[in-house]
């Protein structure tokens, strides 16, 4: 069963997903932020018929480990996502995920606007890869 990850930004949500066997993660796209319920519907539509059982949501903690307003907002989004889509939701420290995504895109040819949107989806990949490395026991195997 695939796992999805979300990088929640103020304007866009980056979406990444594992393959059916939950071996690798890849960027799926971005959702332009509108309103909570509309954002969740757009994410569900983007995932299509993938039977995602777990969502990993980037938790934007401060460098000292404390949580600010963005973390509170991410936790609220996670609670609504779990209720609306009936899925397991895990939070994962996303410190520096956007910086790593930016580094990965540095040498890729793209216009500035496309690269900026690509960073959001790639940041979701970084979050998903980090979660998978930290929690190998939670990764469903067997292509279910």
N, C-alpha and C positions, 0 to 999 in steps of 0.2 A: 504494500500500500504506500503510495507516494507521501512525502512530507513536503509541506510548503513553508516558505519563510517570507516575512514581510519586513521591509525597511520603511517605517512610517516617517514621512517628512511632512512639513506644513503644507506643501503644494502637491506633492506626489507620493504614491506608495509604490515602492519597488517590490516586485513579486518574483520569487524564484521557486523552483520545484525540483525534487529528485526524479530520477527515472523510475520506472515501475519497480525495479529491483532495489531501489534506495541505495545505489552505489555511488552515483555522481549527482552533482547539483548543477543546474543551469538557469540562466535568467529567462523568465517568461515574458516580462514586460512591466509596464507601469500603469497605474491607475491615477488619473487626475483627481485630487481631493475635491469633494463637493459637500457631502453631509454624511454622517456616520452610517446610516442605513443604506444610502446610495453607494457609498464606498464598499461596504460589505457585499452588496449585490453585484457590483462591478467585479470584485475579486472572484466571487463565485462563478460569474459568467466567464471570466478569463480562464479559470481552471477547467471549465467545460465538464466533460464526463470523467475527469480524473477523480478517483475516489480517495481524496486526501483525508487521512485520519488524524494527523497532527499538524498544527501550525506552529511555527517558531517565530516569535515576534521580537524584533530588536528592542532591547530596553536601554534607552539613552541615559545612562548614569553618568554623573560627573567624574572627572579624573580622580577625585578622592574617594569615589565609591558611593557618595551620597546621591539621593534621588531628588530631582527638581520637578518643576511643572511638566516638562516633556515626558518624564517617566510616569507621572501620575496619569497623563493623557494616554500613554501607551497601555498602561494597565487597564484603563477604562475601555479602550478599544478592544483589548484582548478579551475582557469579560463579555462584551457585546458580541464579538465574533463567535465565542464559544456557545453562547445562547442561540444565536441566529442560525449557525451552521451545524450545531450539534457535533462539535469536534473537540479534541483535546488541544489545549493551547499551552505552550511553554514559552517563558520569557528567557531571553539570552542577552547577556551584556554585549552591547554593540559598540562599545568604545573603539574608536579608530576604524570602524568598518568602512566608512565613506572615504577615509584617507587611503586605505588599502585598495578599495575599488578604483580610486583616482589613479593610484600608482599602476594598477593593471591596465588602465586605459591609456596611459601616457603615450605609448608608441603606436596606438591604433589610429589609423587615418579616419577622421570624422570631423564634421563641422562642429563648432562649439556647442550649439543647441542640442544636437544629437548626442554628443559626448556627455553633456550634463544630464540628459534623460537616461542615458546608458548607465551612468554612475548609480542611479537609484536602484535599478534592477540588479546591477553587479554587487552593490552593497548587500542586497538580500541574499545573493549567492555566498558572500563572505560570511554573513550571519549563519546561514544554513550549514556551510562547511565547518564553521567553528563549533556549532552545536553538535554536529555529527561526530566530530573528533572528541568532544567532551563527553558525549553520551552514546557510545557505540552499542551499549546494551539496550537502548530504546529504539534502535533502528530495526524495523520489520524486514526480514529477509525472505526471499523466495518469490518475489515478483507479484505478491498478492495484491 
